[in-house]
Amino acid sequence: MCPSPGRSTAGLSRSHPSHSPALEACSLTKLFPGASVASVDDVSLSVAHGEVVGLLGANGAGKTTLLRMFASLILPTRGYARVRGYDTVSDRLGVRAAVGTVFGGSVGLYERLTVRENIEYFARLCGVAPHGLSARVSEIVTQFGMSEFVARPIAHCSSGMKQRTALARAIVHHPAVLLLDEPSTGLDIEAALTVQECVRSVSARKTAVLVSSHNTAELAALCSRVIIMAHGRAVAEVPASDFGGGRGLQERFLAVQRGKA
């Protein structure tokens, strides 16, 4: 097992999800065909149940590729990733049942369906019981302030409305792990705060959250620690005590970018 720096994994089982970290990566590497440089290069980390961990890095640092490997959407070249003990290569169905995902810029919604129909469809796919489905969807619609456009087809929704729908879809089945890639993209201030409230709410229910963002203030408000990525590698880990309301985190990131950390 590959422990994350400074974090013990002693006694954890690979075969029993309840005894495993919510997320675990060991020497995880992705080299796309034809590429000379790995998009993700030898990354090892773990995220505990109920923990919110951030990924911070410039465009092309490997954040999205890392998240997609955890979601079993991309297979690793080397190393392994596990979600609640499920291997992302050999146990892909177990992984996909355990995660909720929001990937910025490509939310994967069905444009001909309404907002509510999209959420209901994904709820059924994720095994939400029919007798509780309607109430669960209504709960999320209220939580995200979507009542005014819930009957609107996705094709006629703004980017912010689509992003809210994508987030609602991601948590409708109470996932054990939430993977968020730039979740506040396209949202106004009120909607972005709703996203933060959602992350805190699911974390309180022991859902693990791995979130990428360029917004250091947002990461500082949500995370217990932030992993800084550069050139596919996890090059630094910043604890909450060093965030400084986002300023300290920003300064650490800039130091990494300038090669001073």
Secondary structure, 3 states (H helix, E strand, C coil): CCCCCCCCCCCCCCCCHHHCCCEEEEEEEECCCCCCCCCEEEEEEEECCCCEEEEECCCCCCHHHHHHHHCCCCCCCEEEEEECCEECCCCHHHHHHHEEEEECCCCCCCCCCEHHHHHHHHHHHCCCCHHHHHHHHHHHHHHCCCCCCCCCEHHHCCHHHHHHHHHHHHHCCCCCEEEEECCCCCCCHHHHHHHHHHHHHHHHCCCEEEEECCCHHHHHHHCCEEEEEECCEEEEEEEHHHCHHHHHHHHHHHHHHCCCC
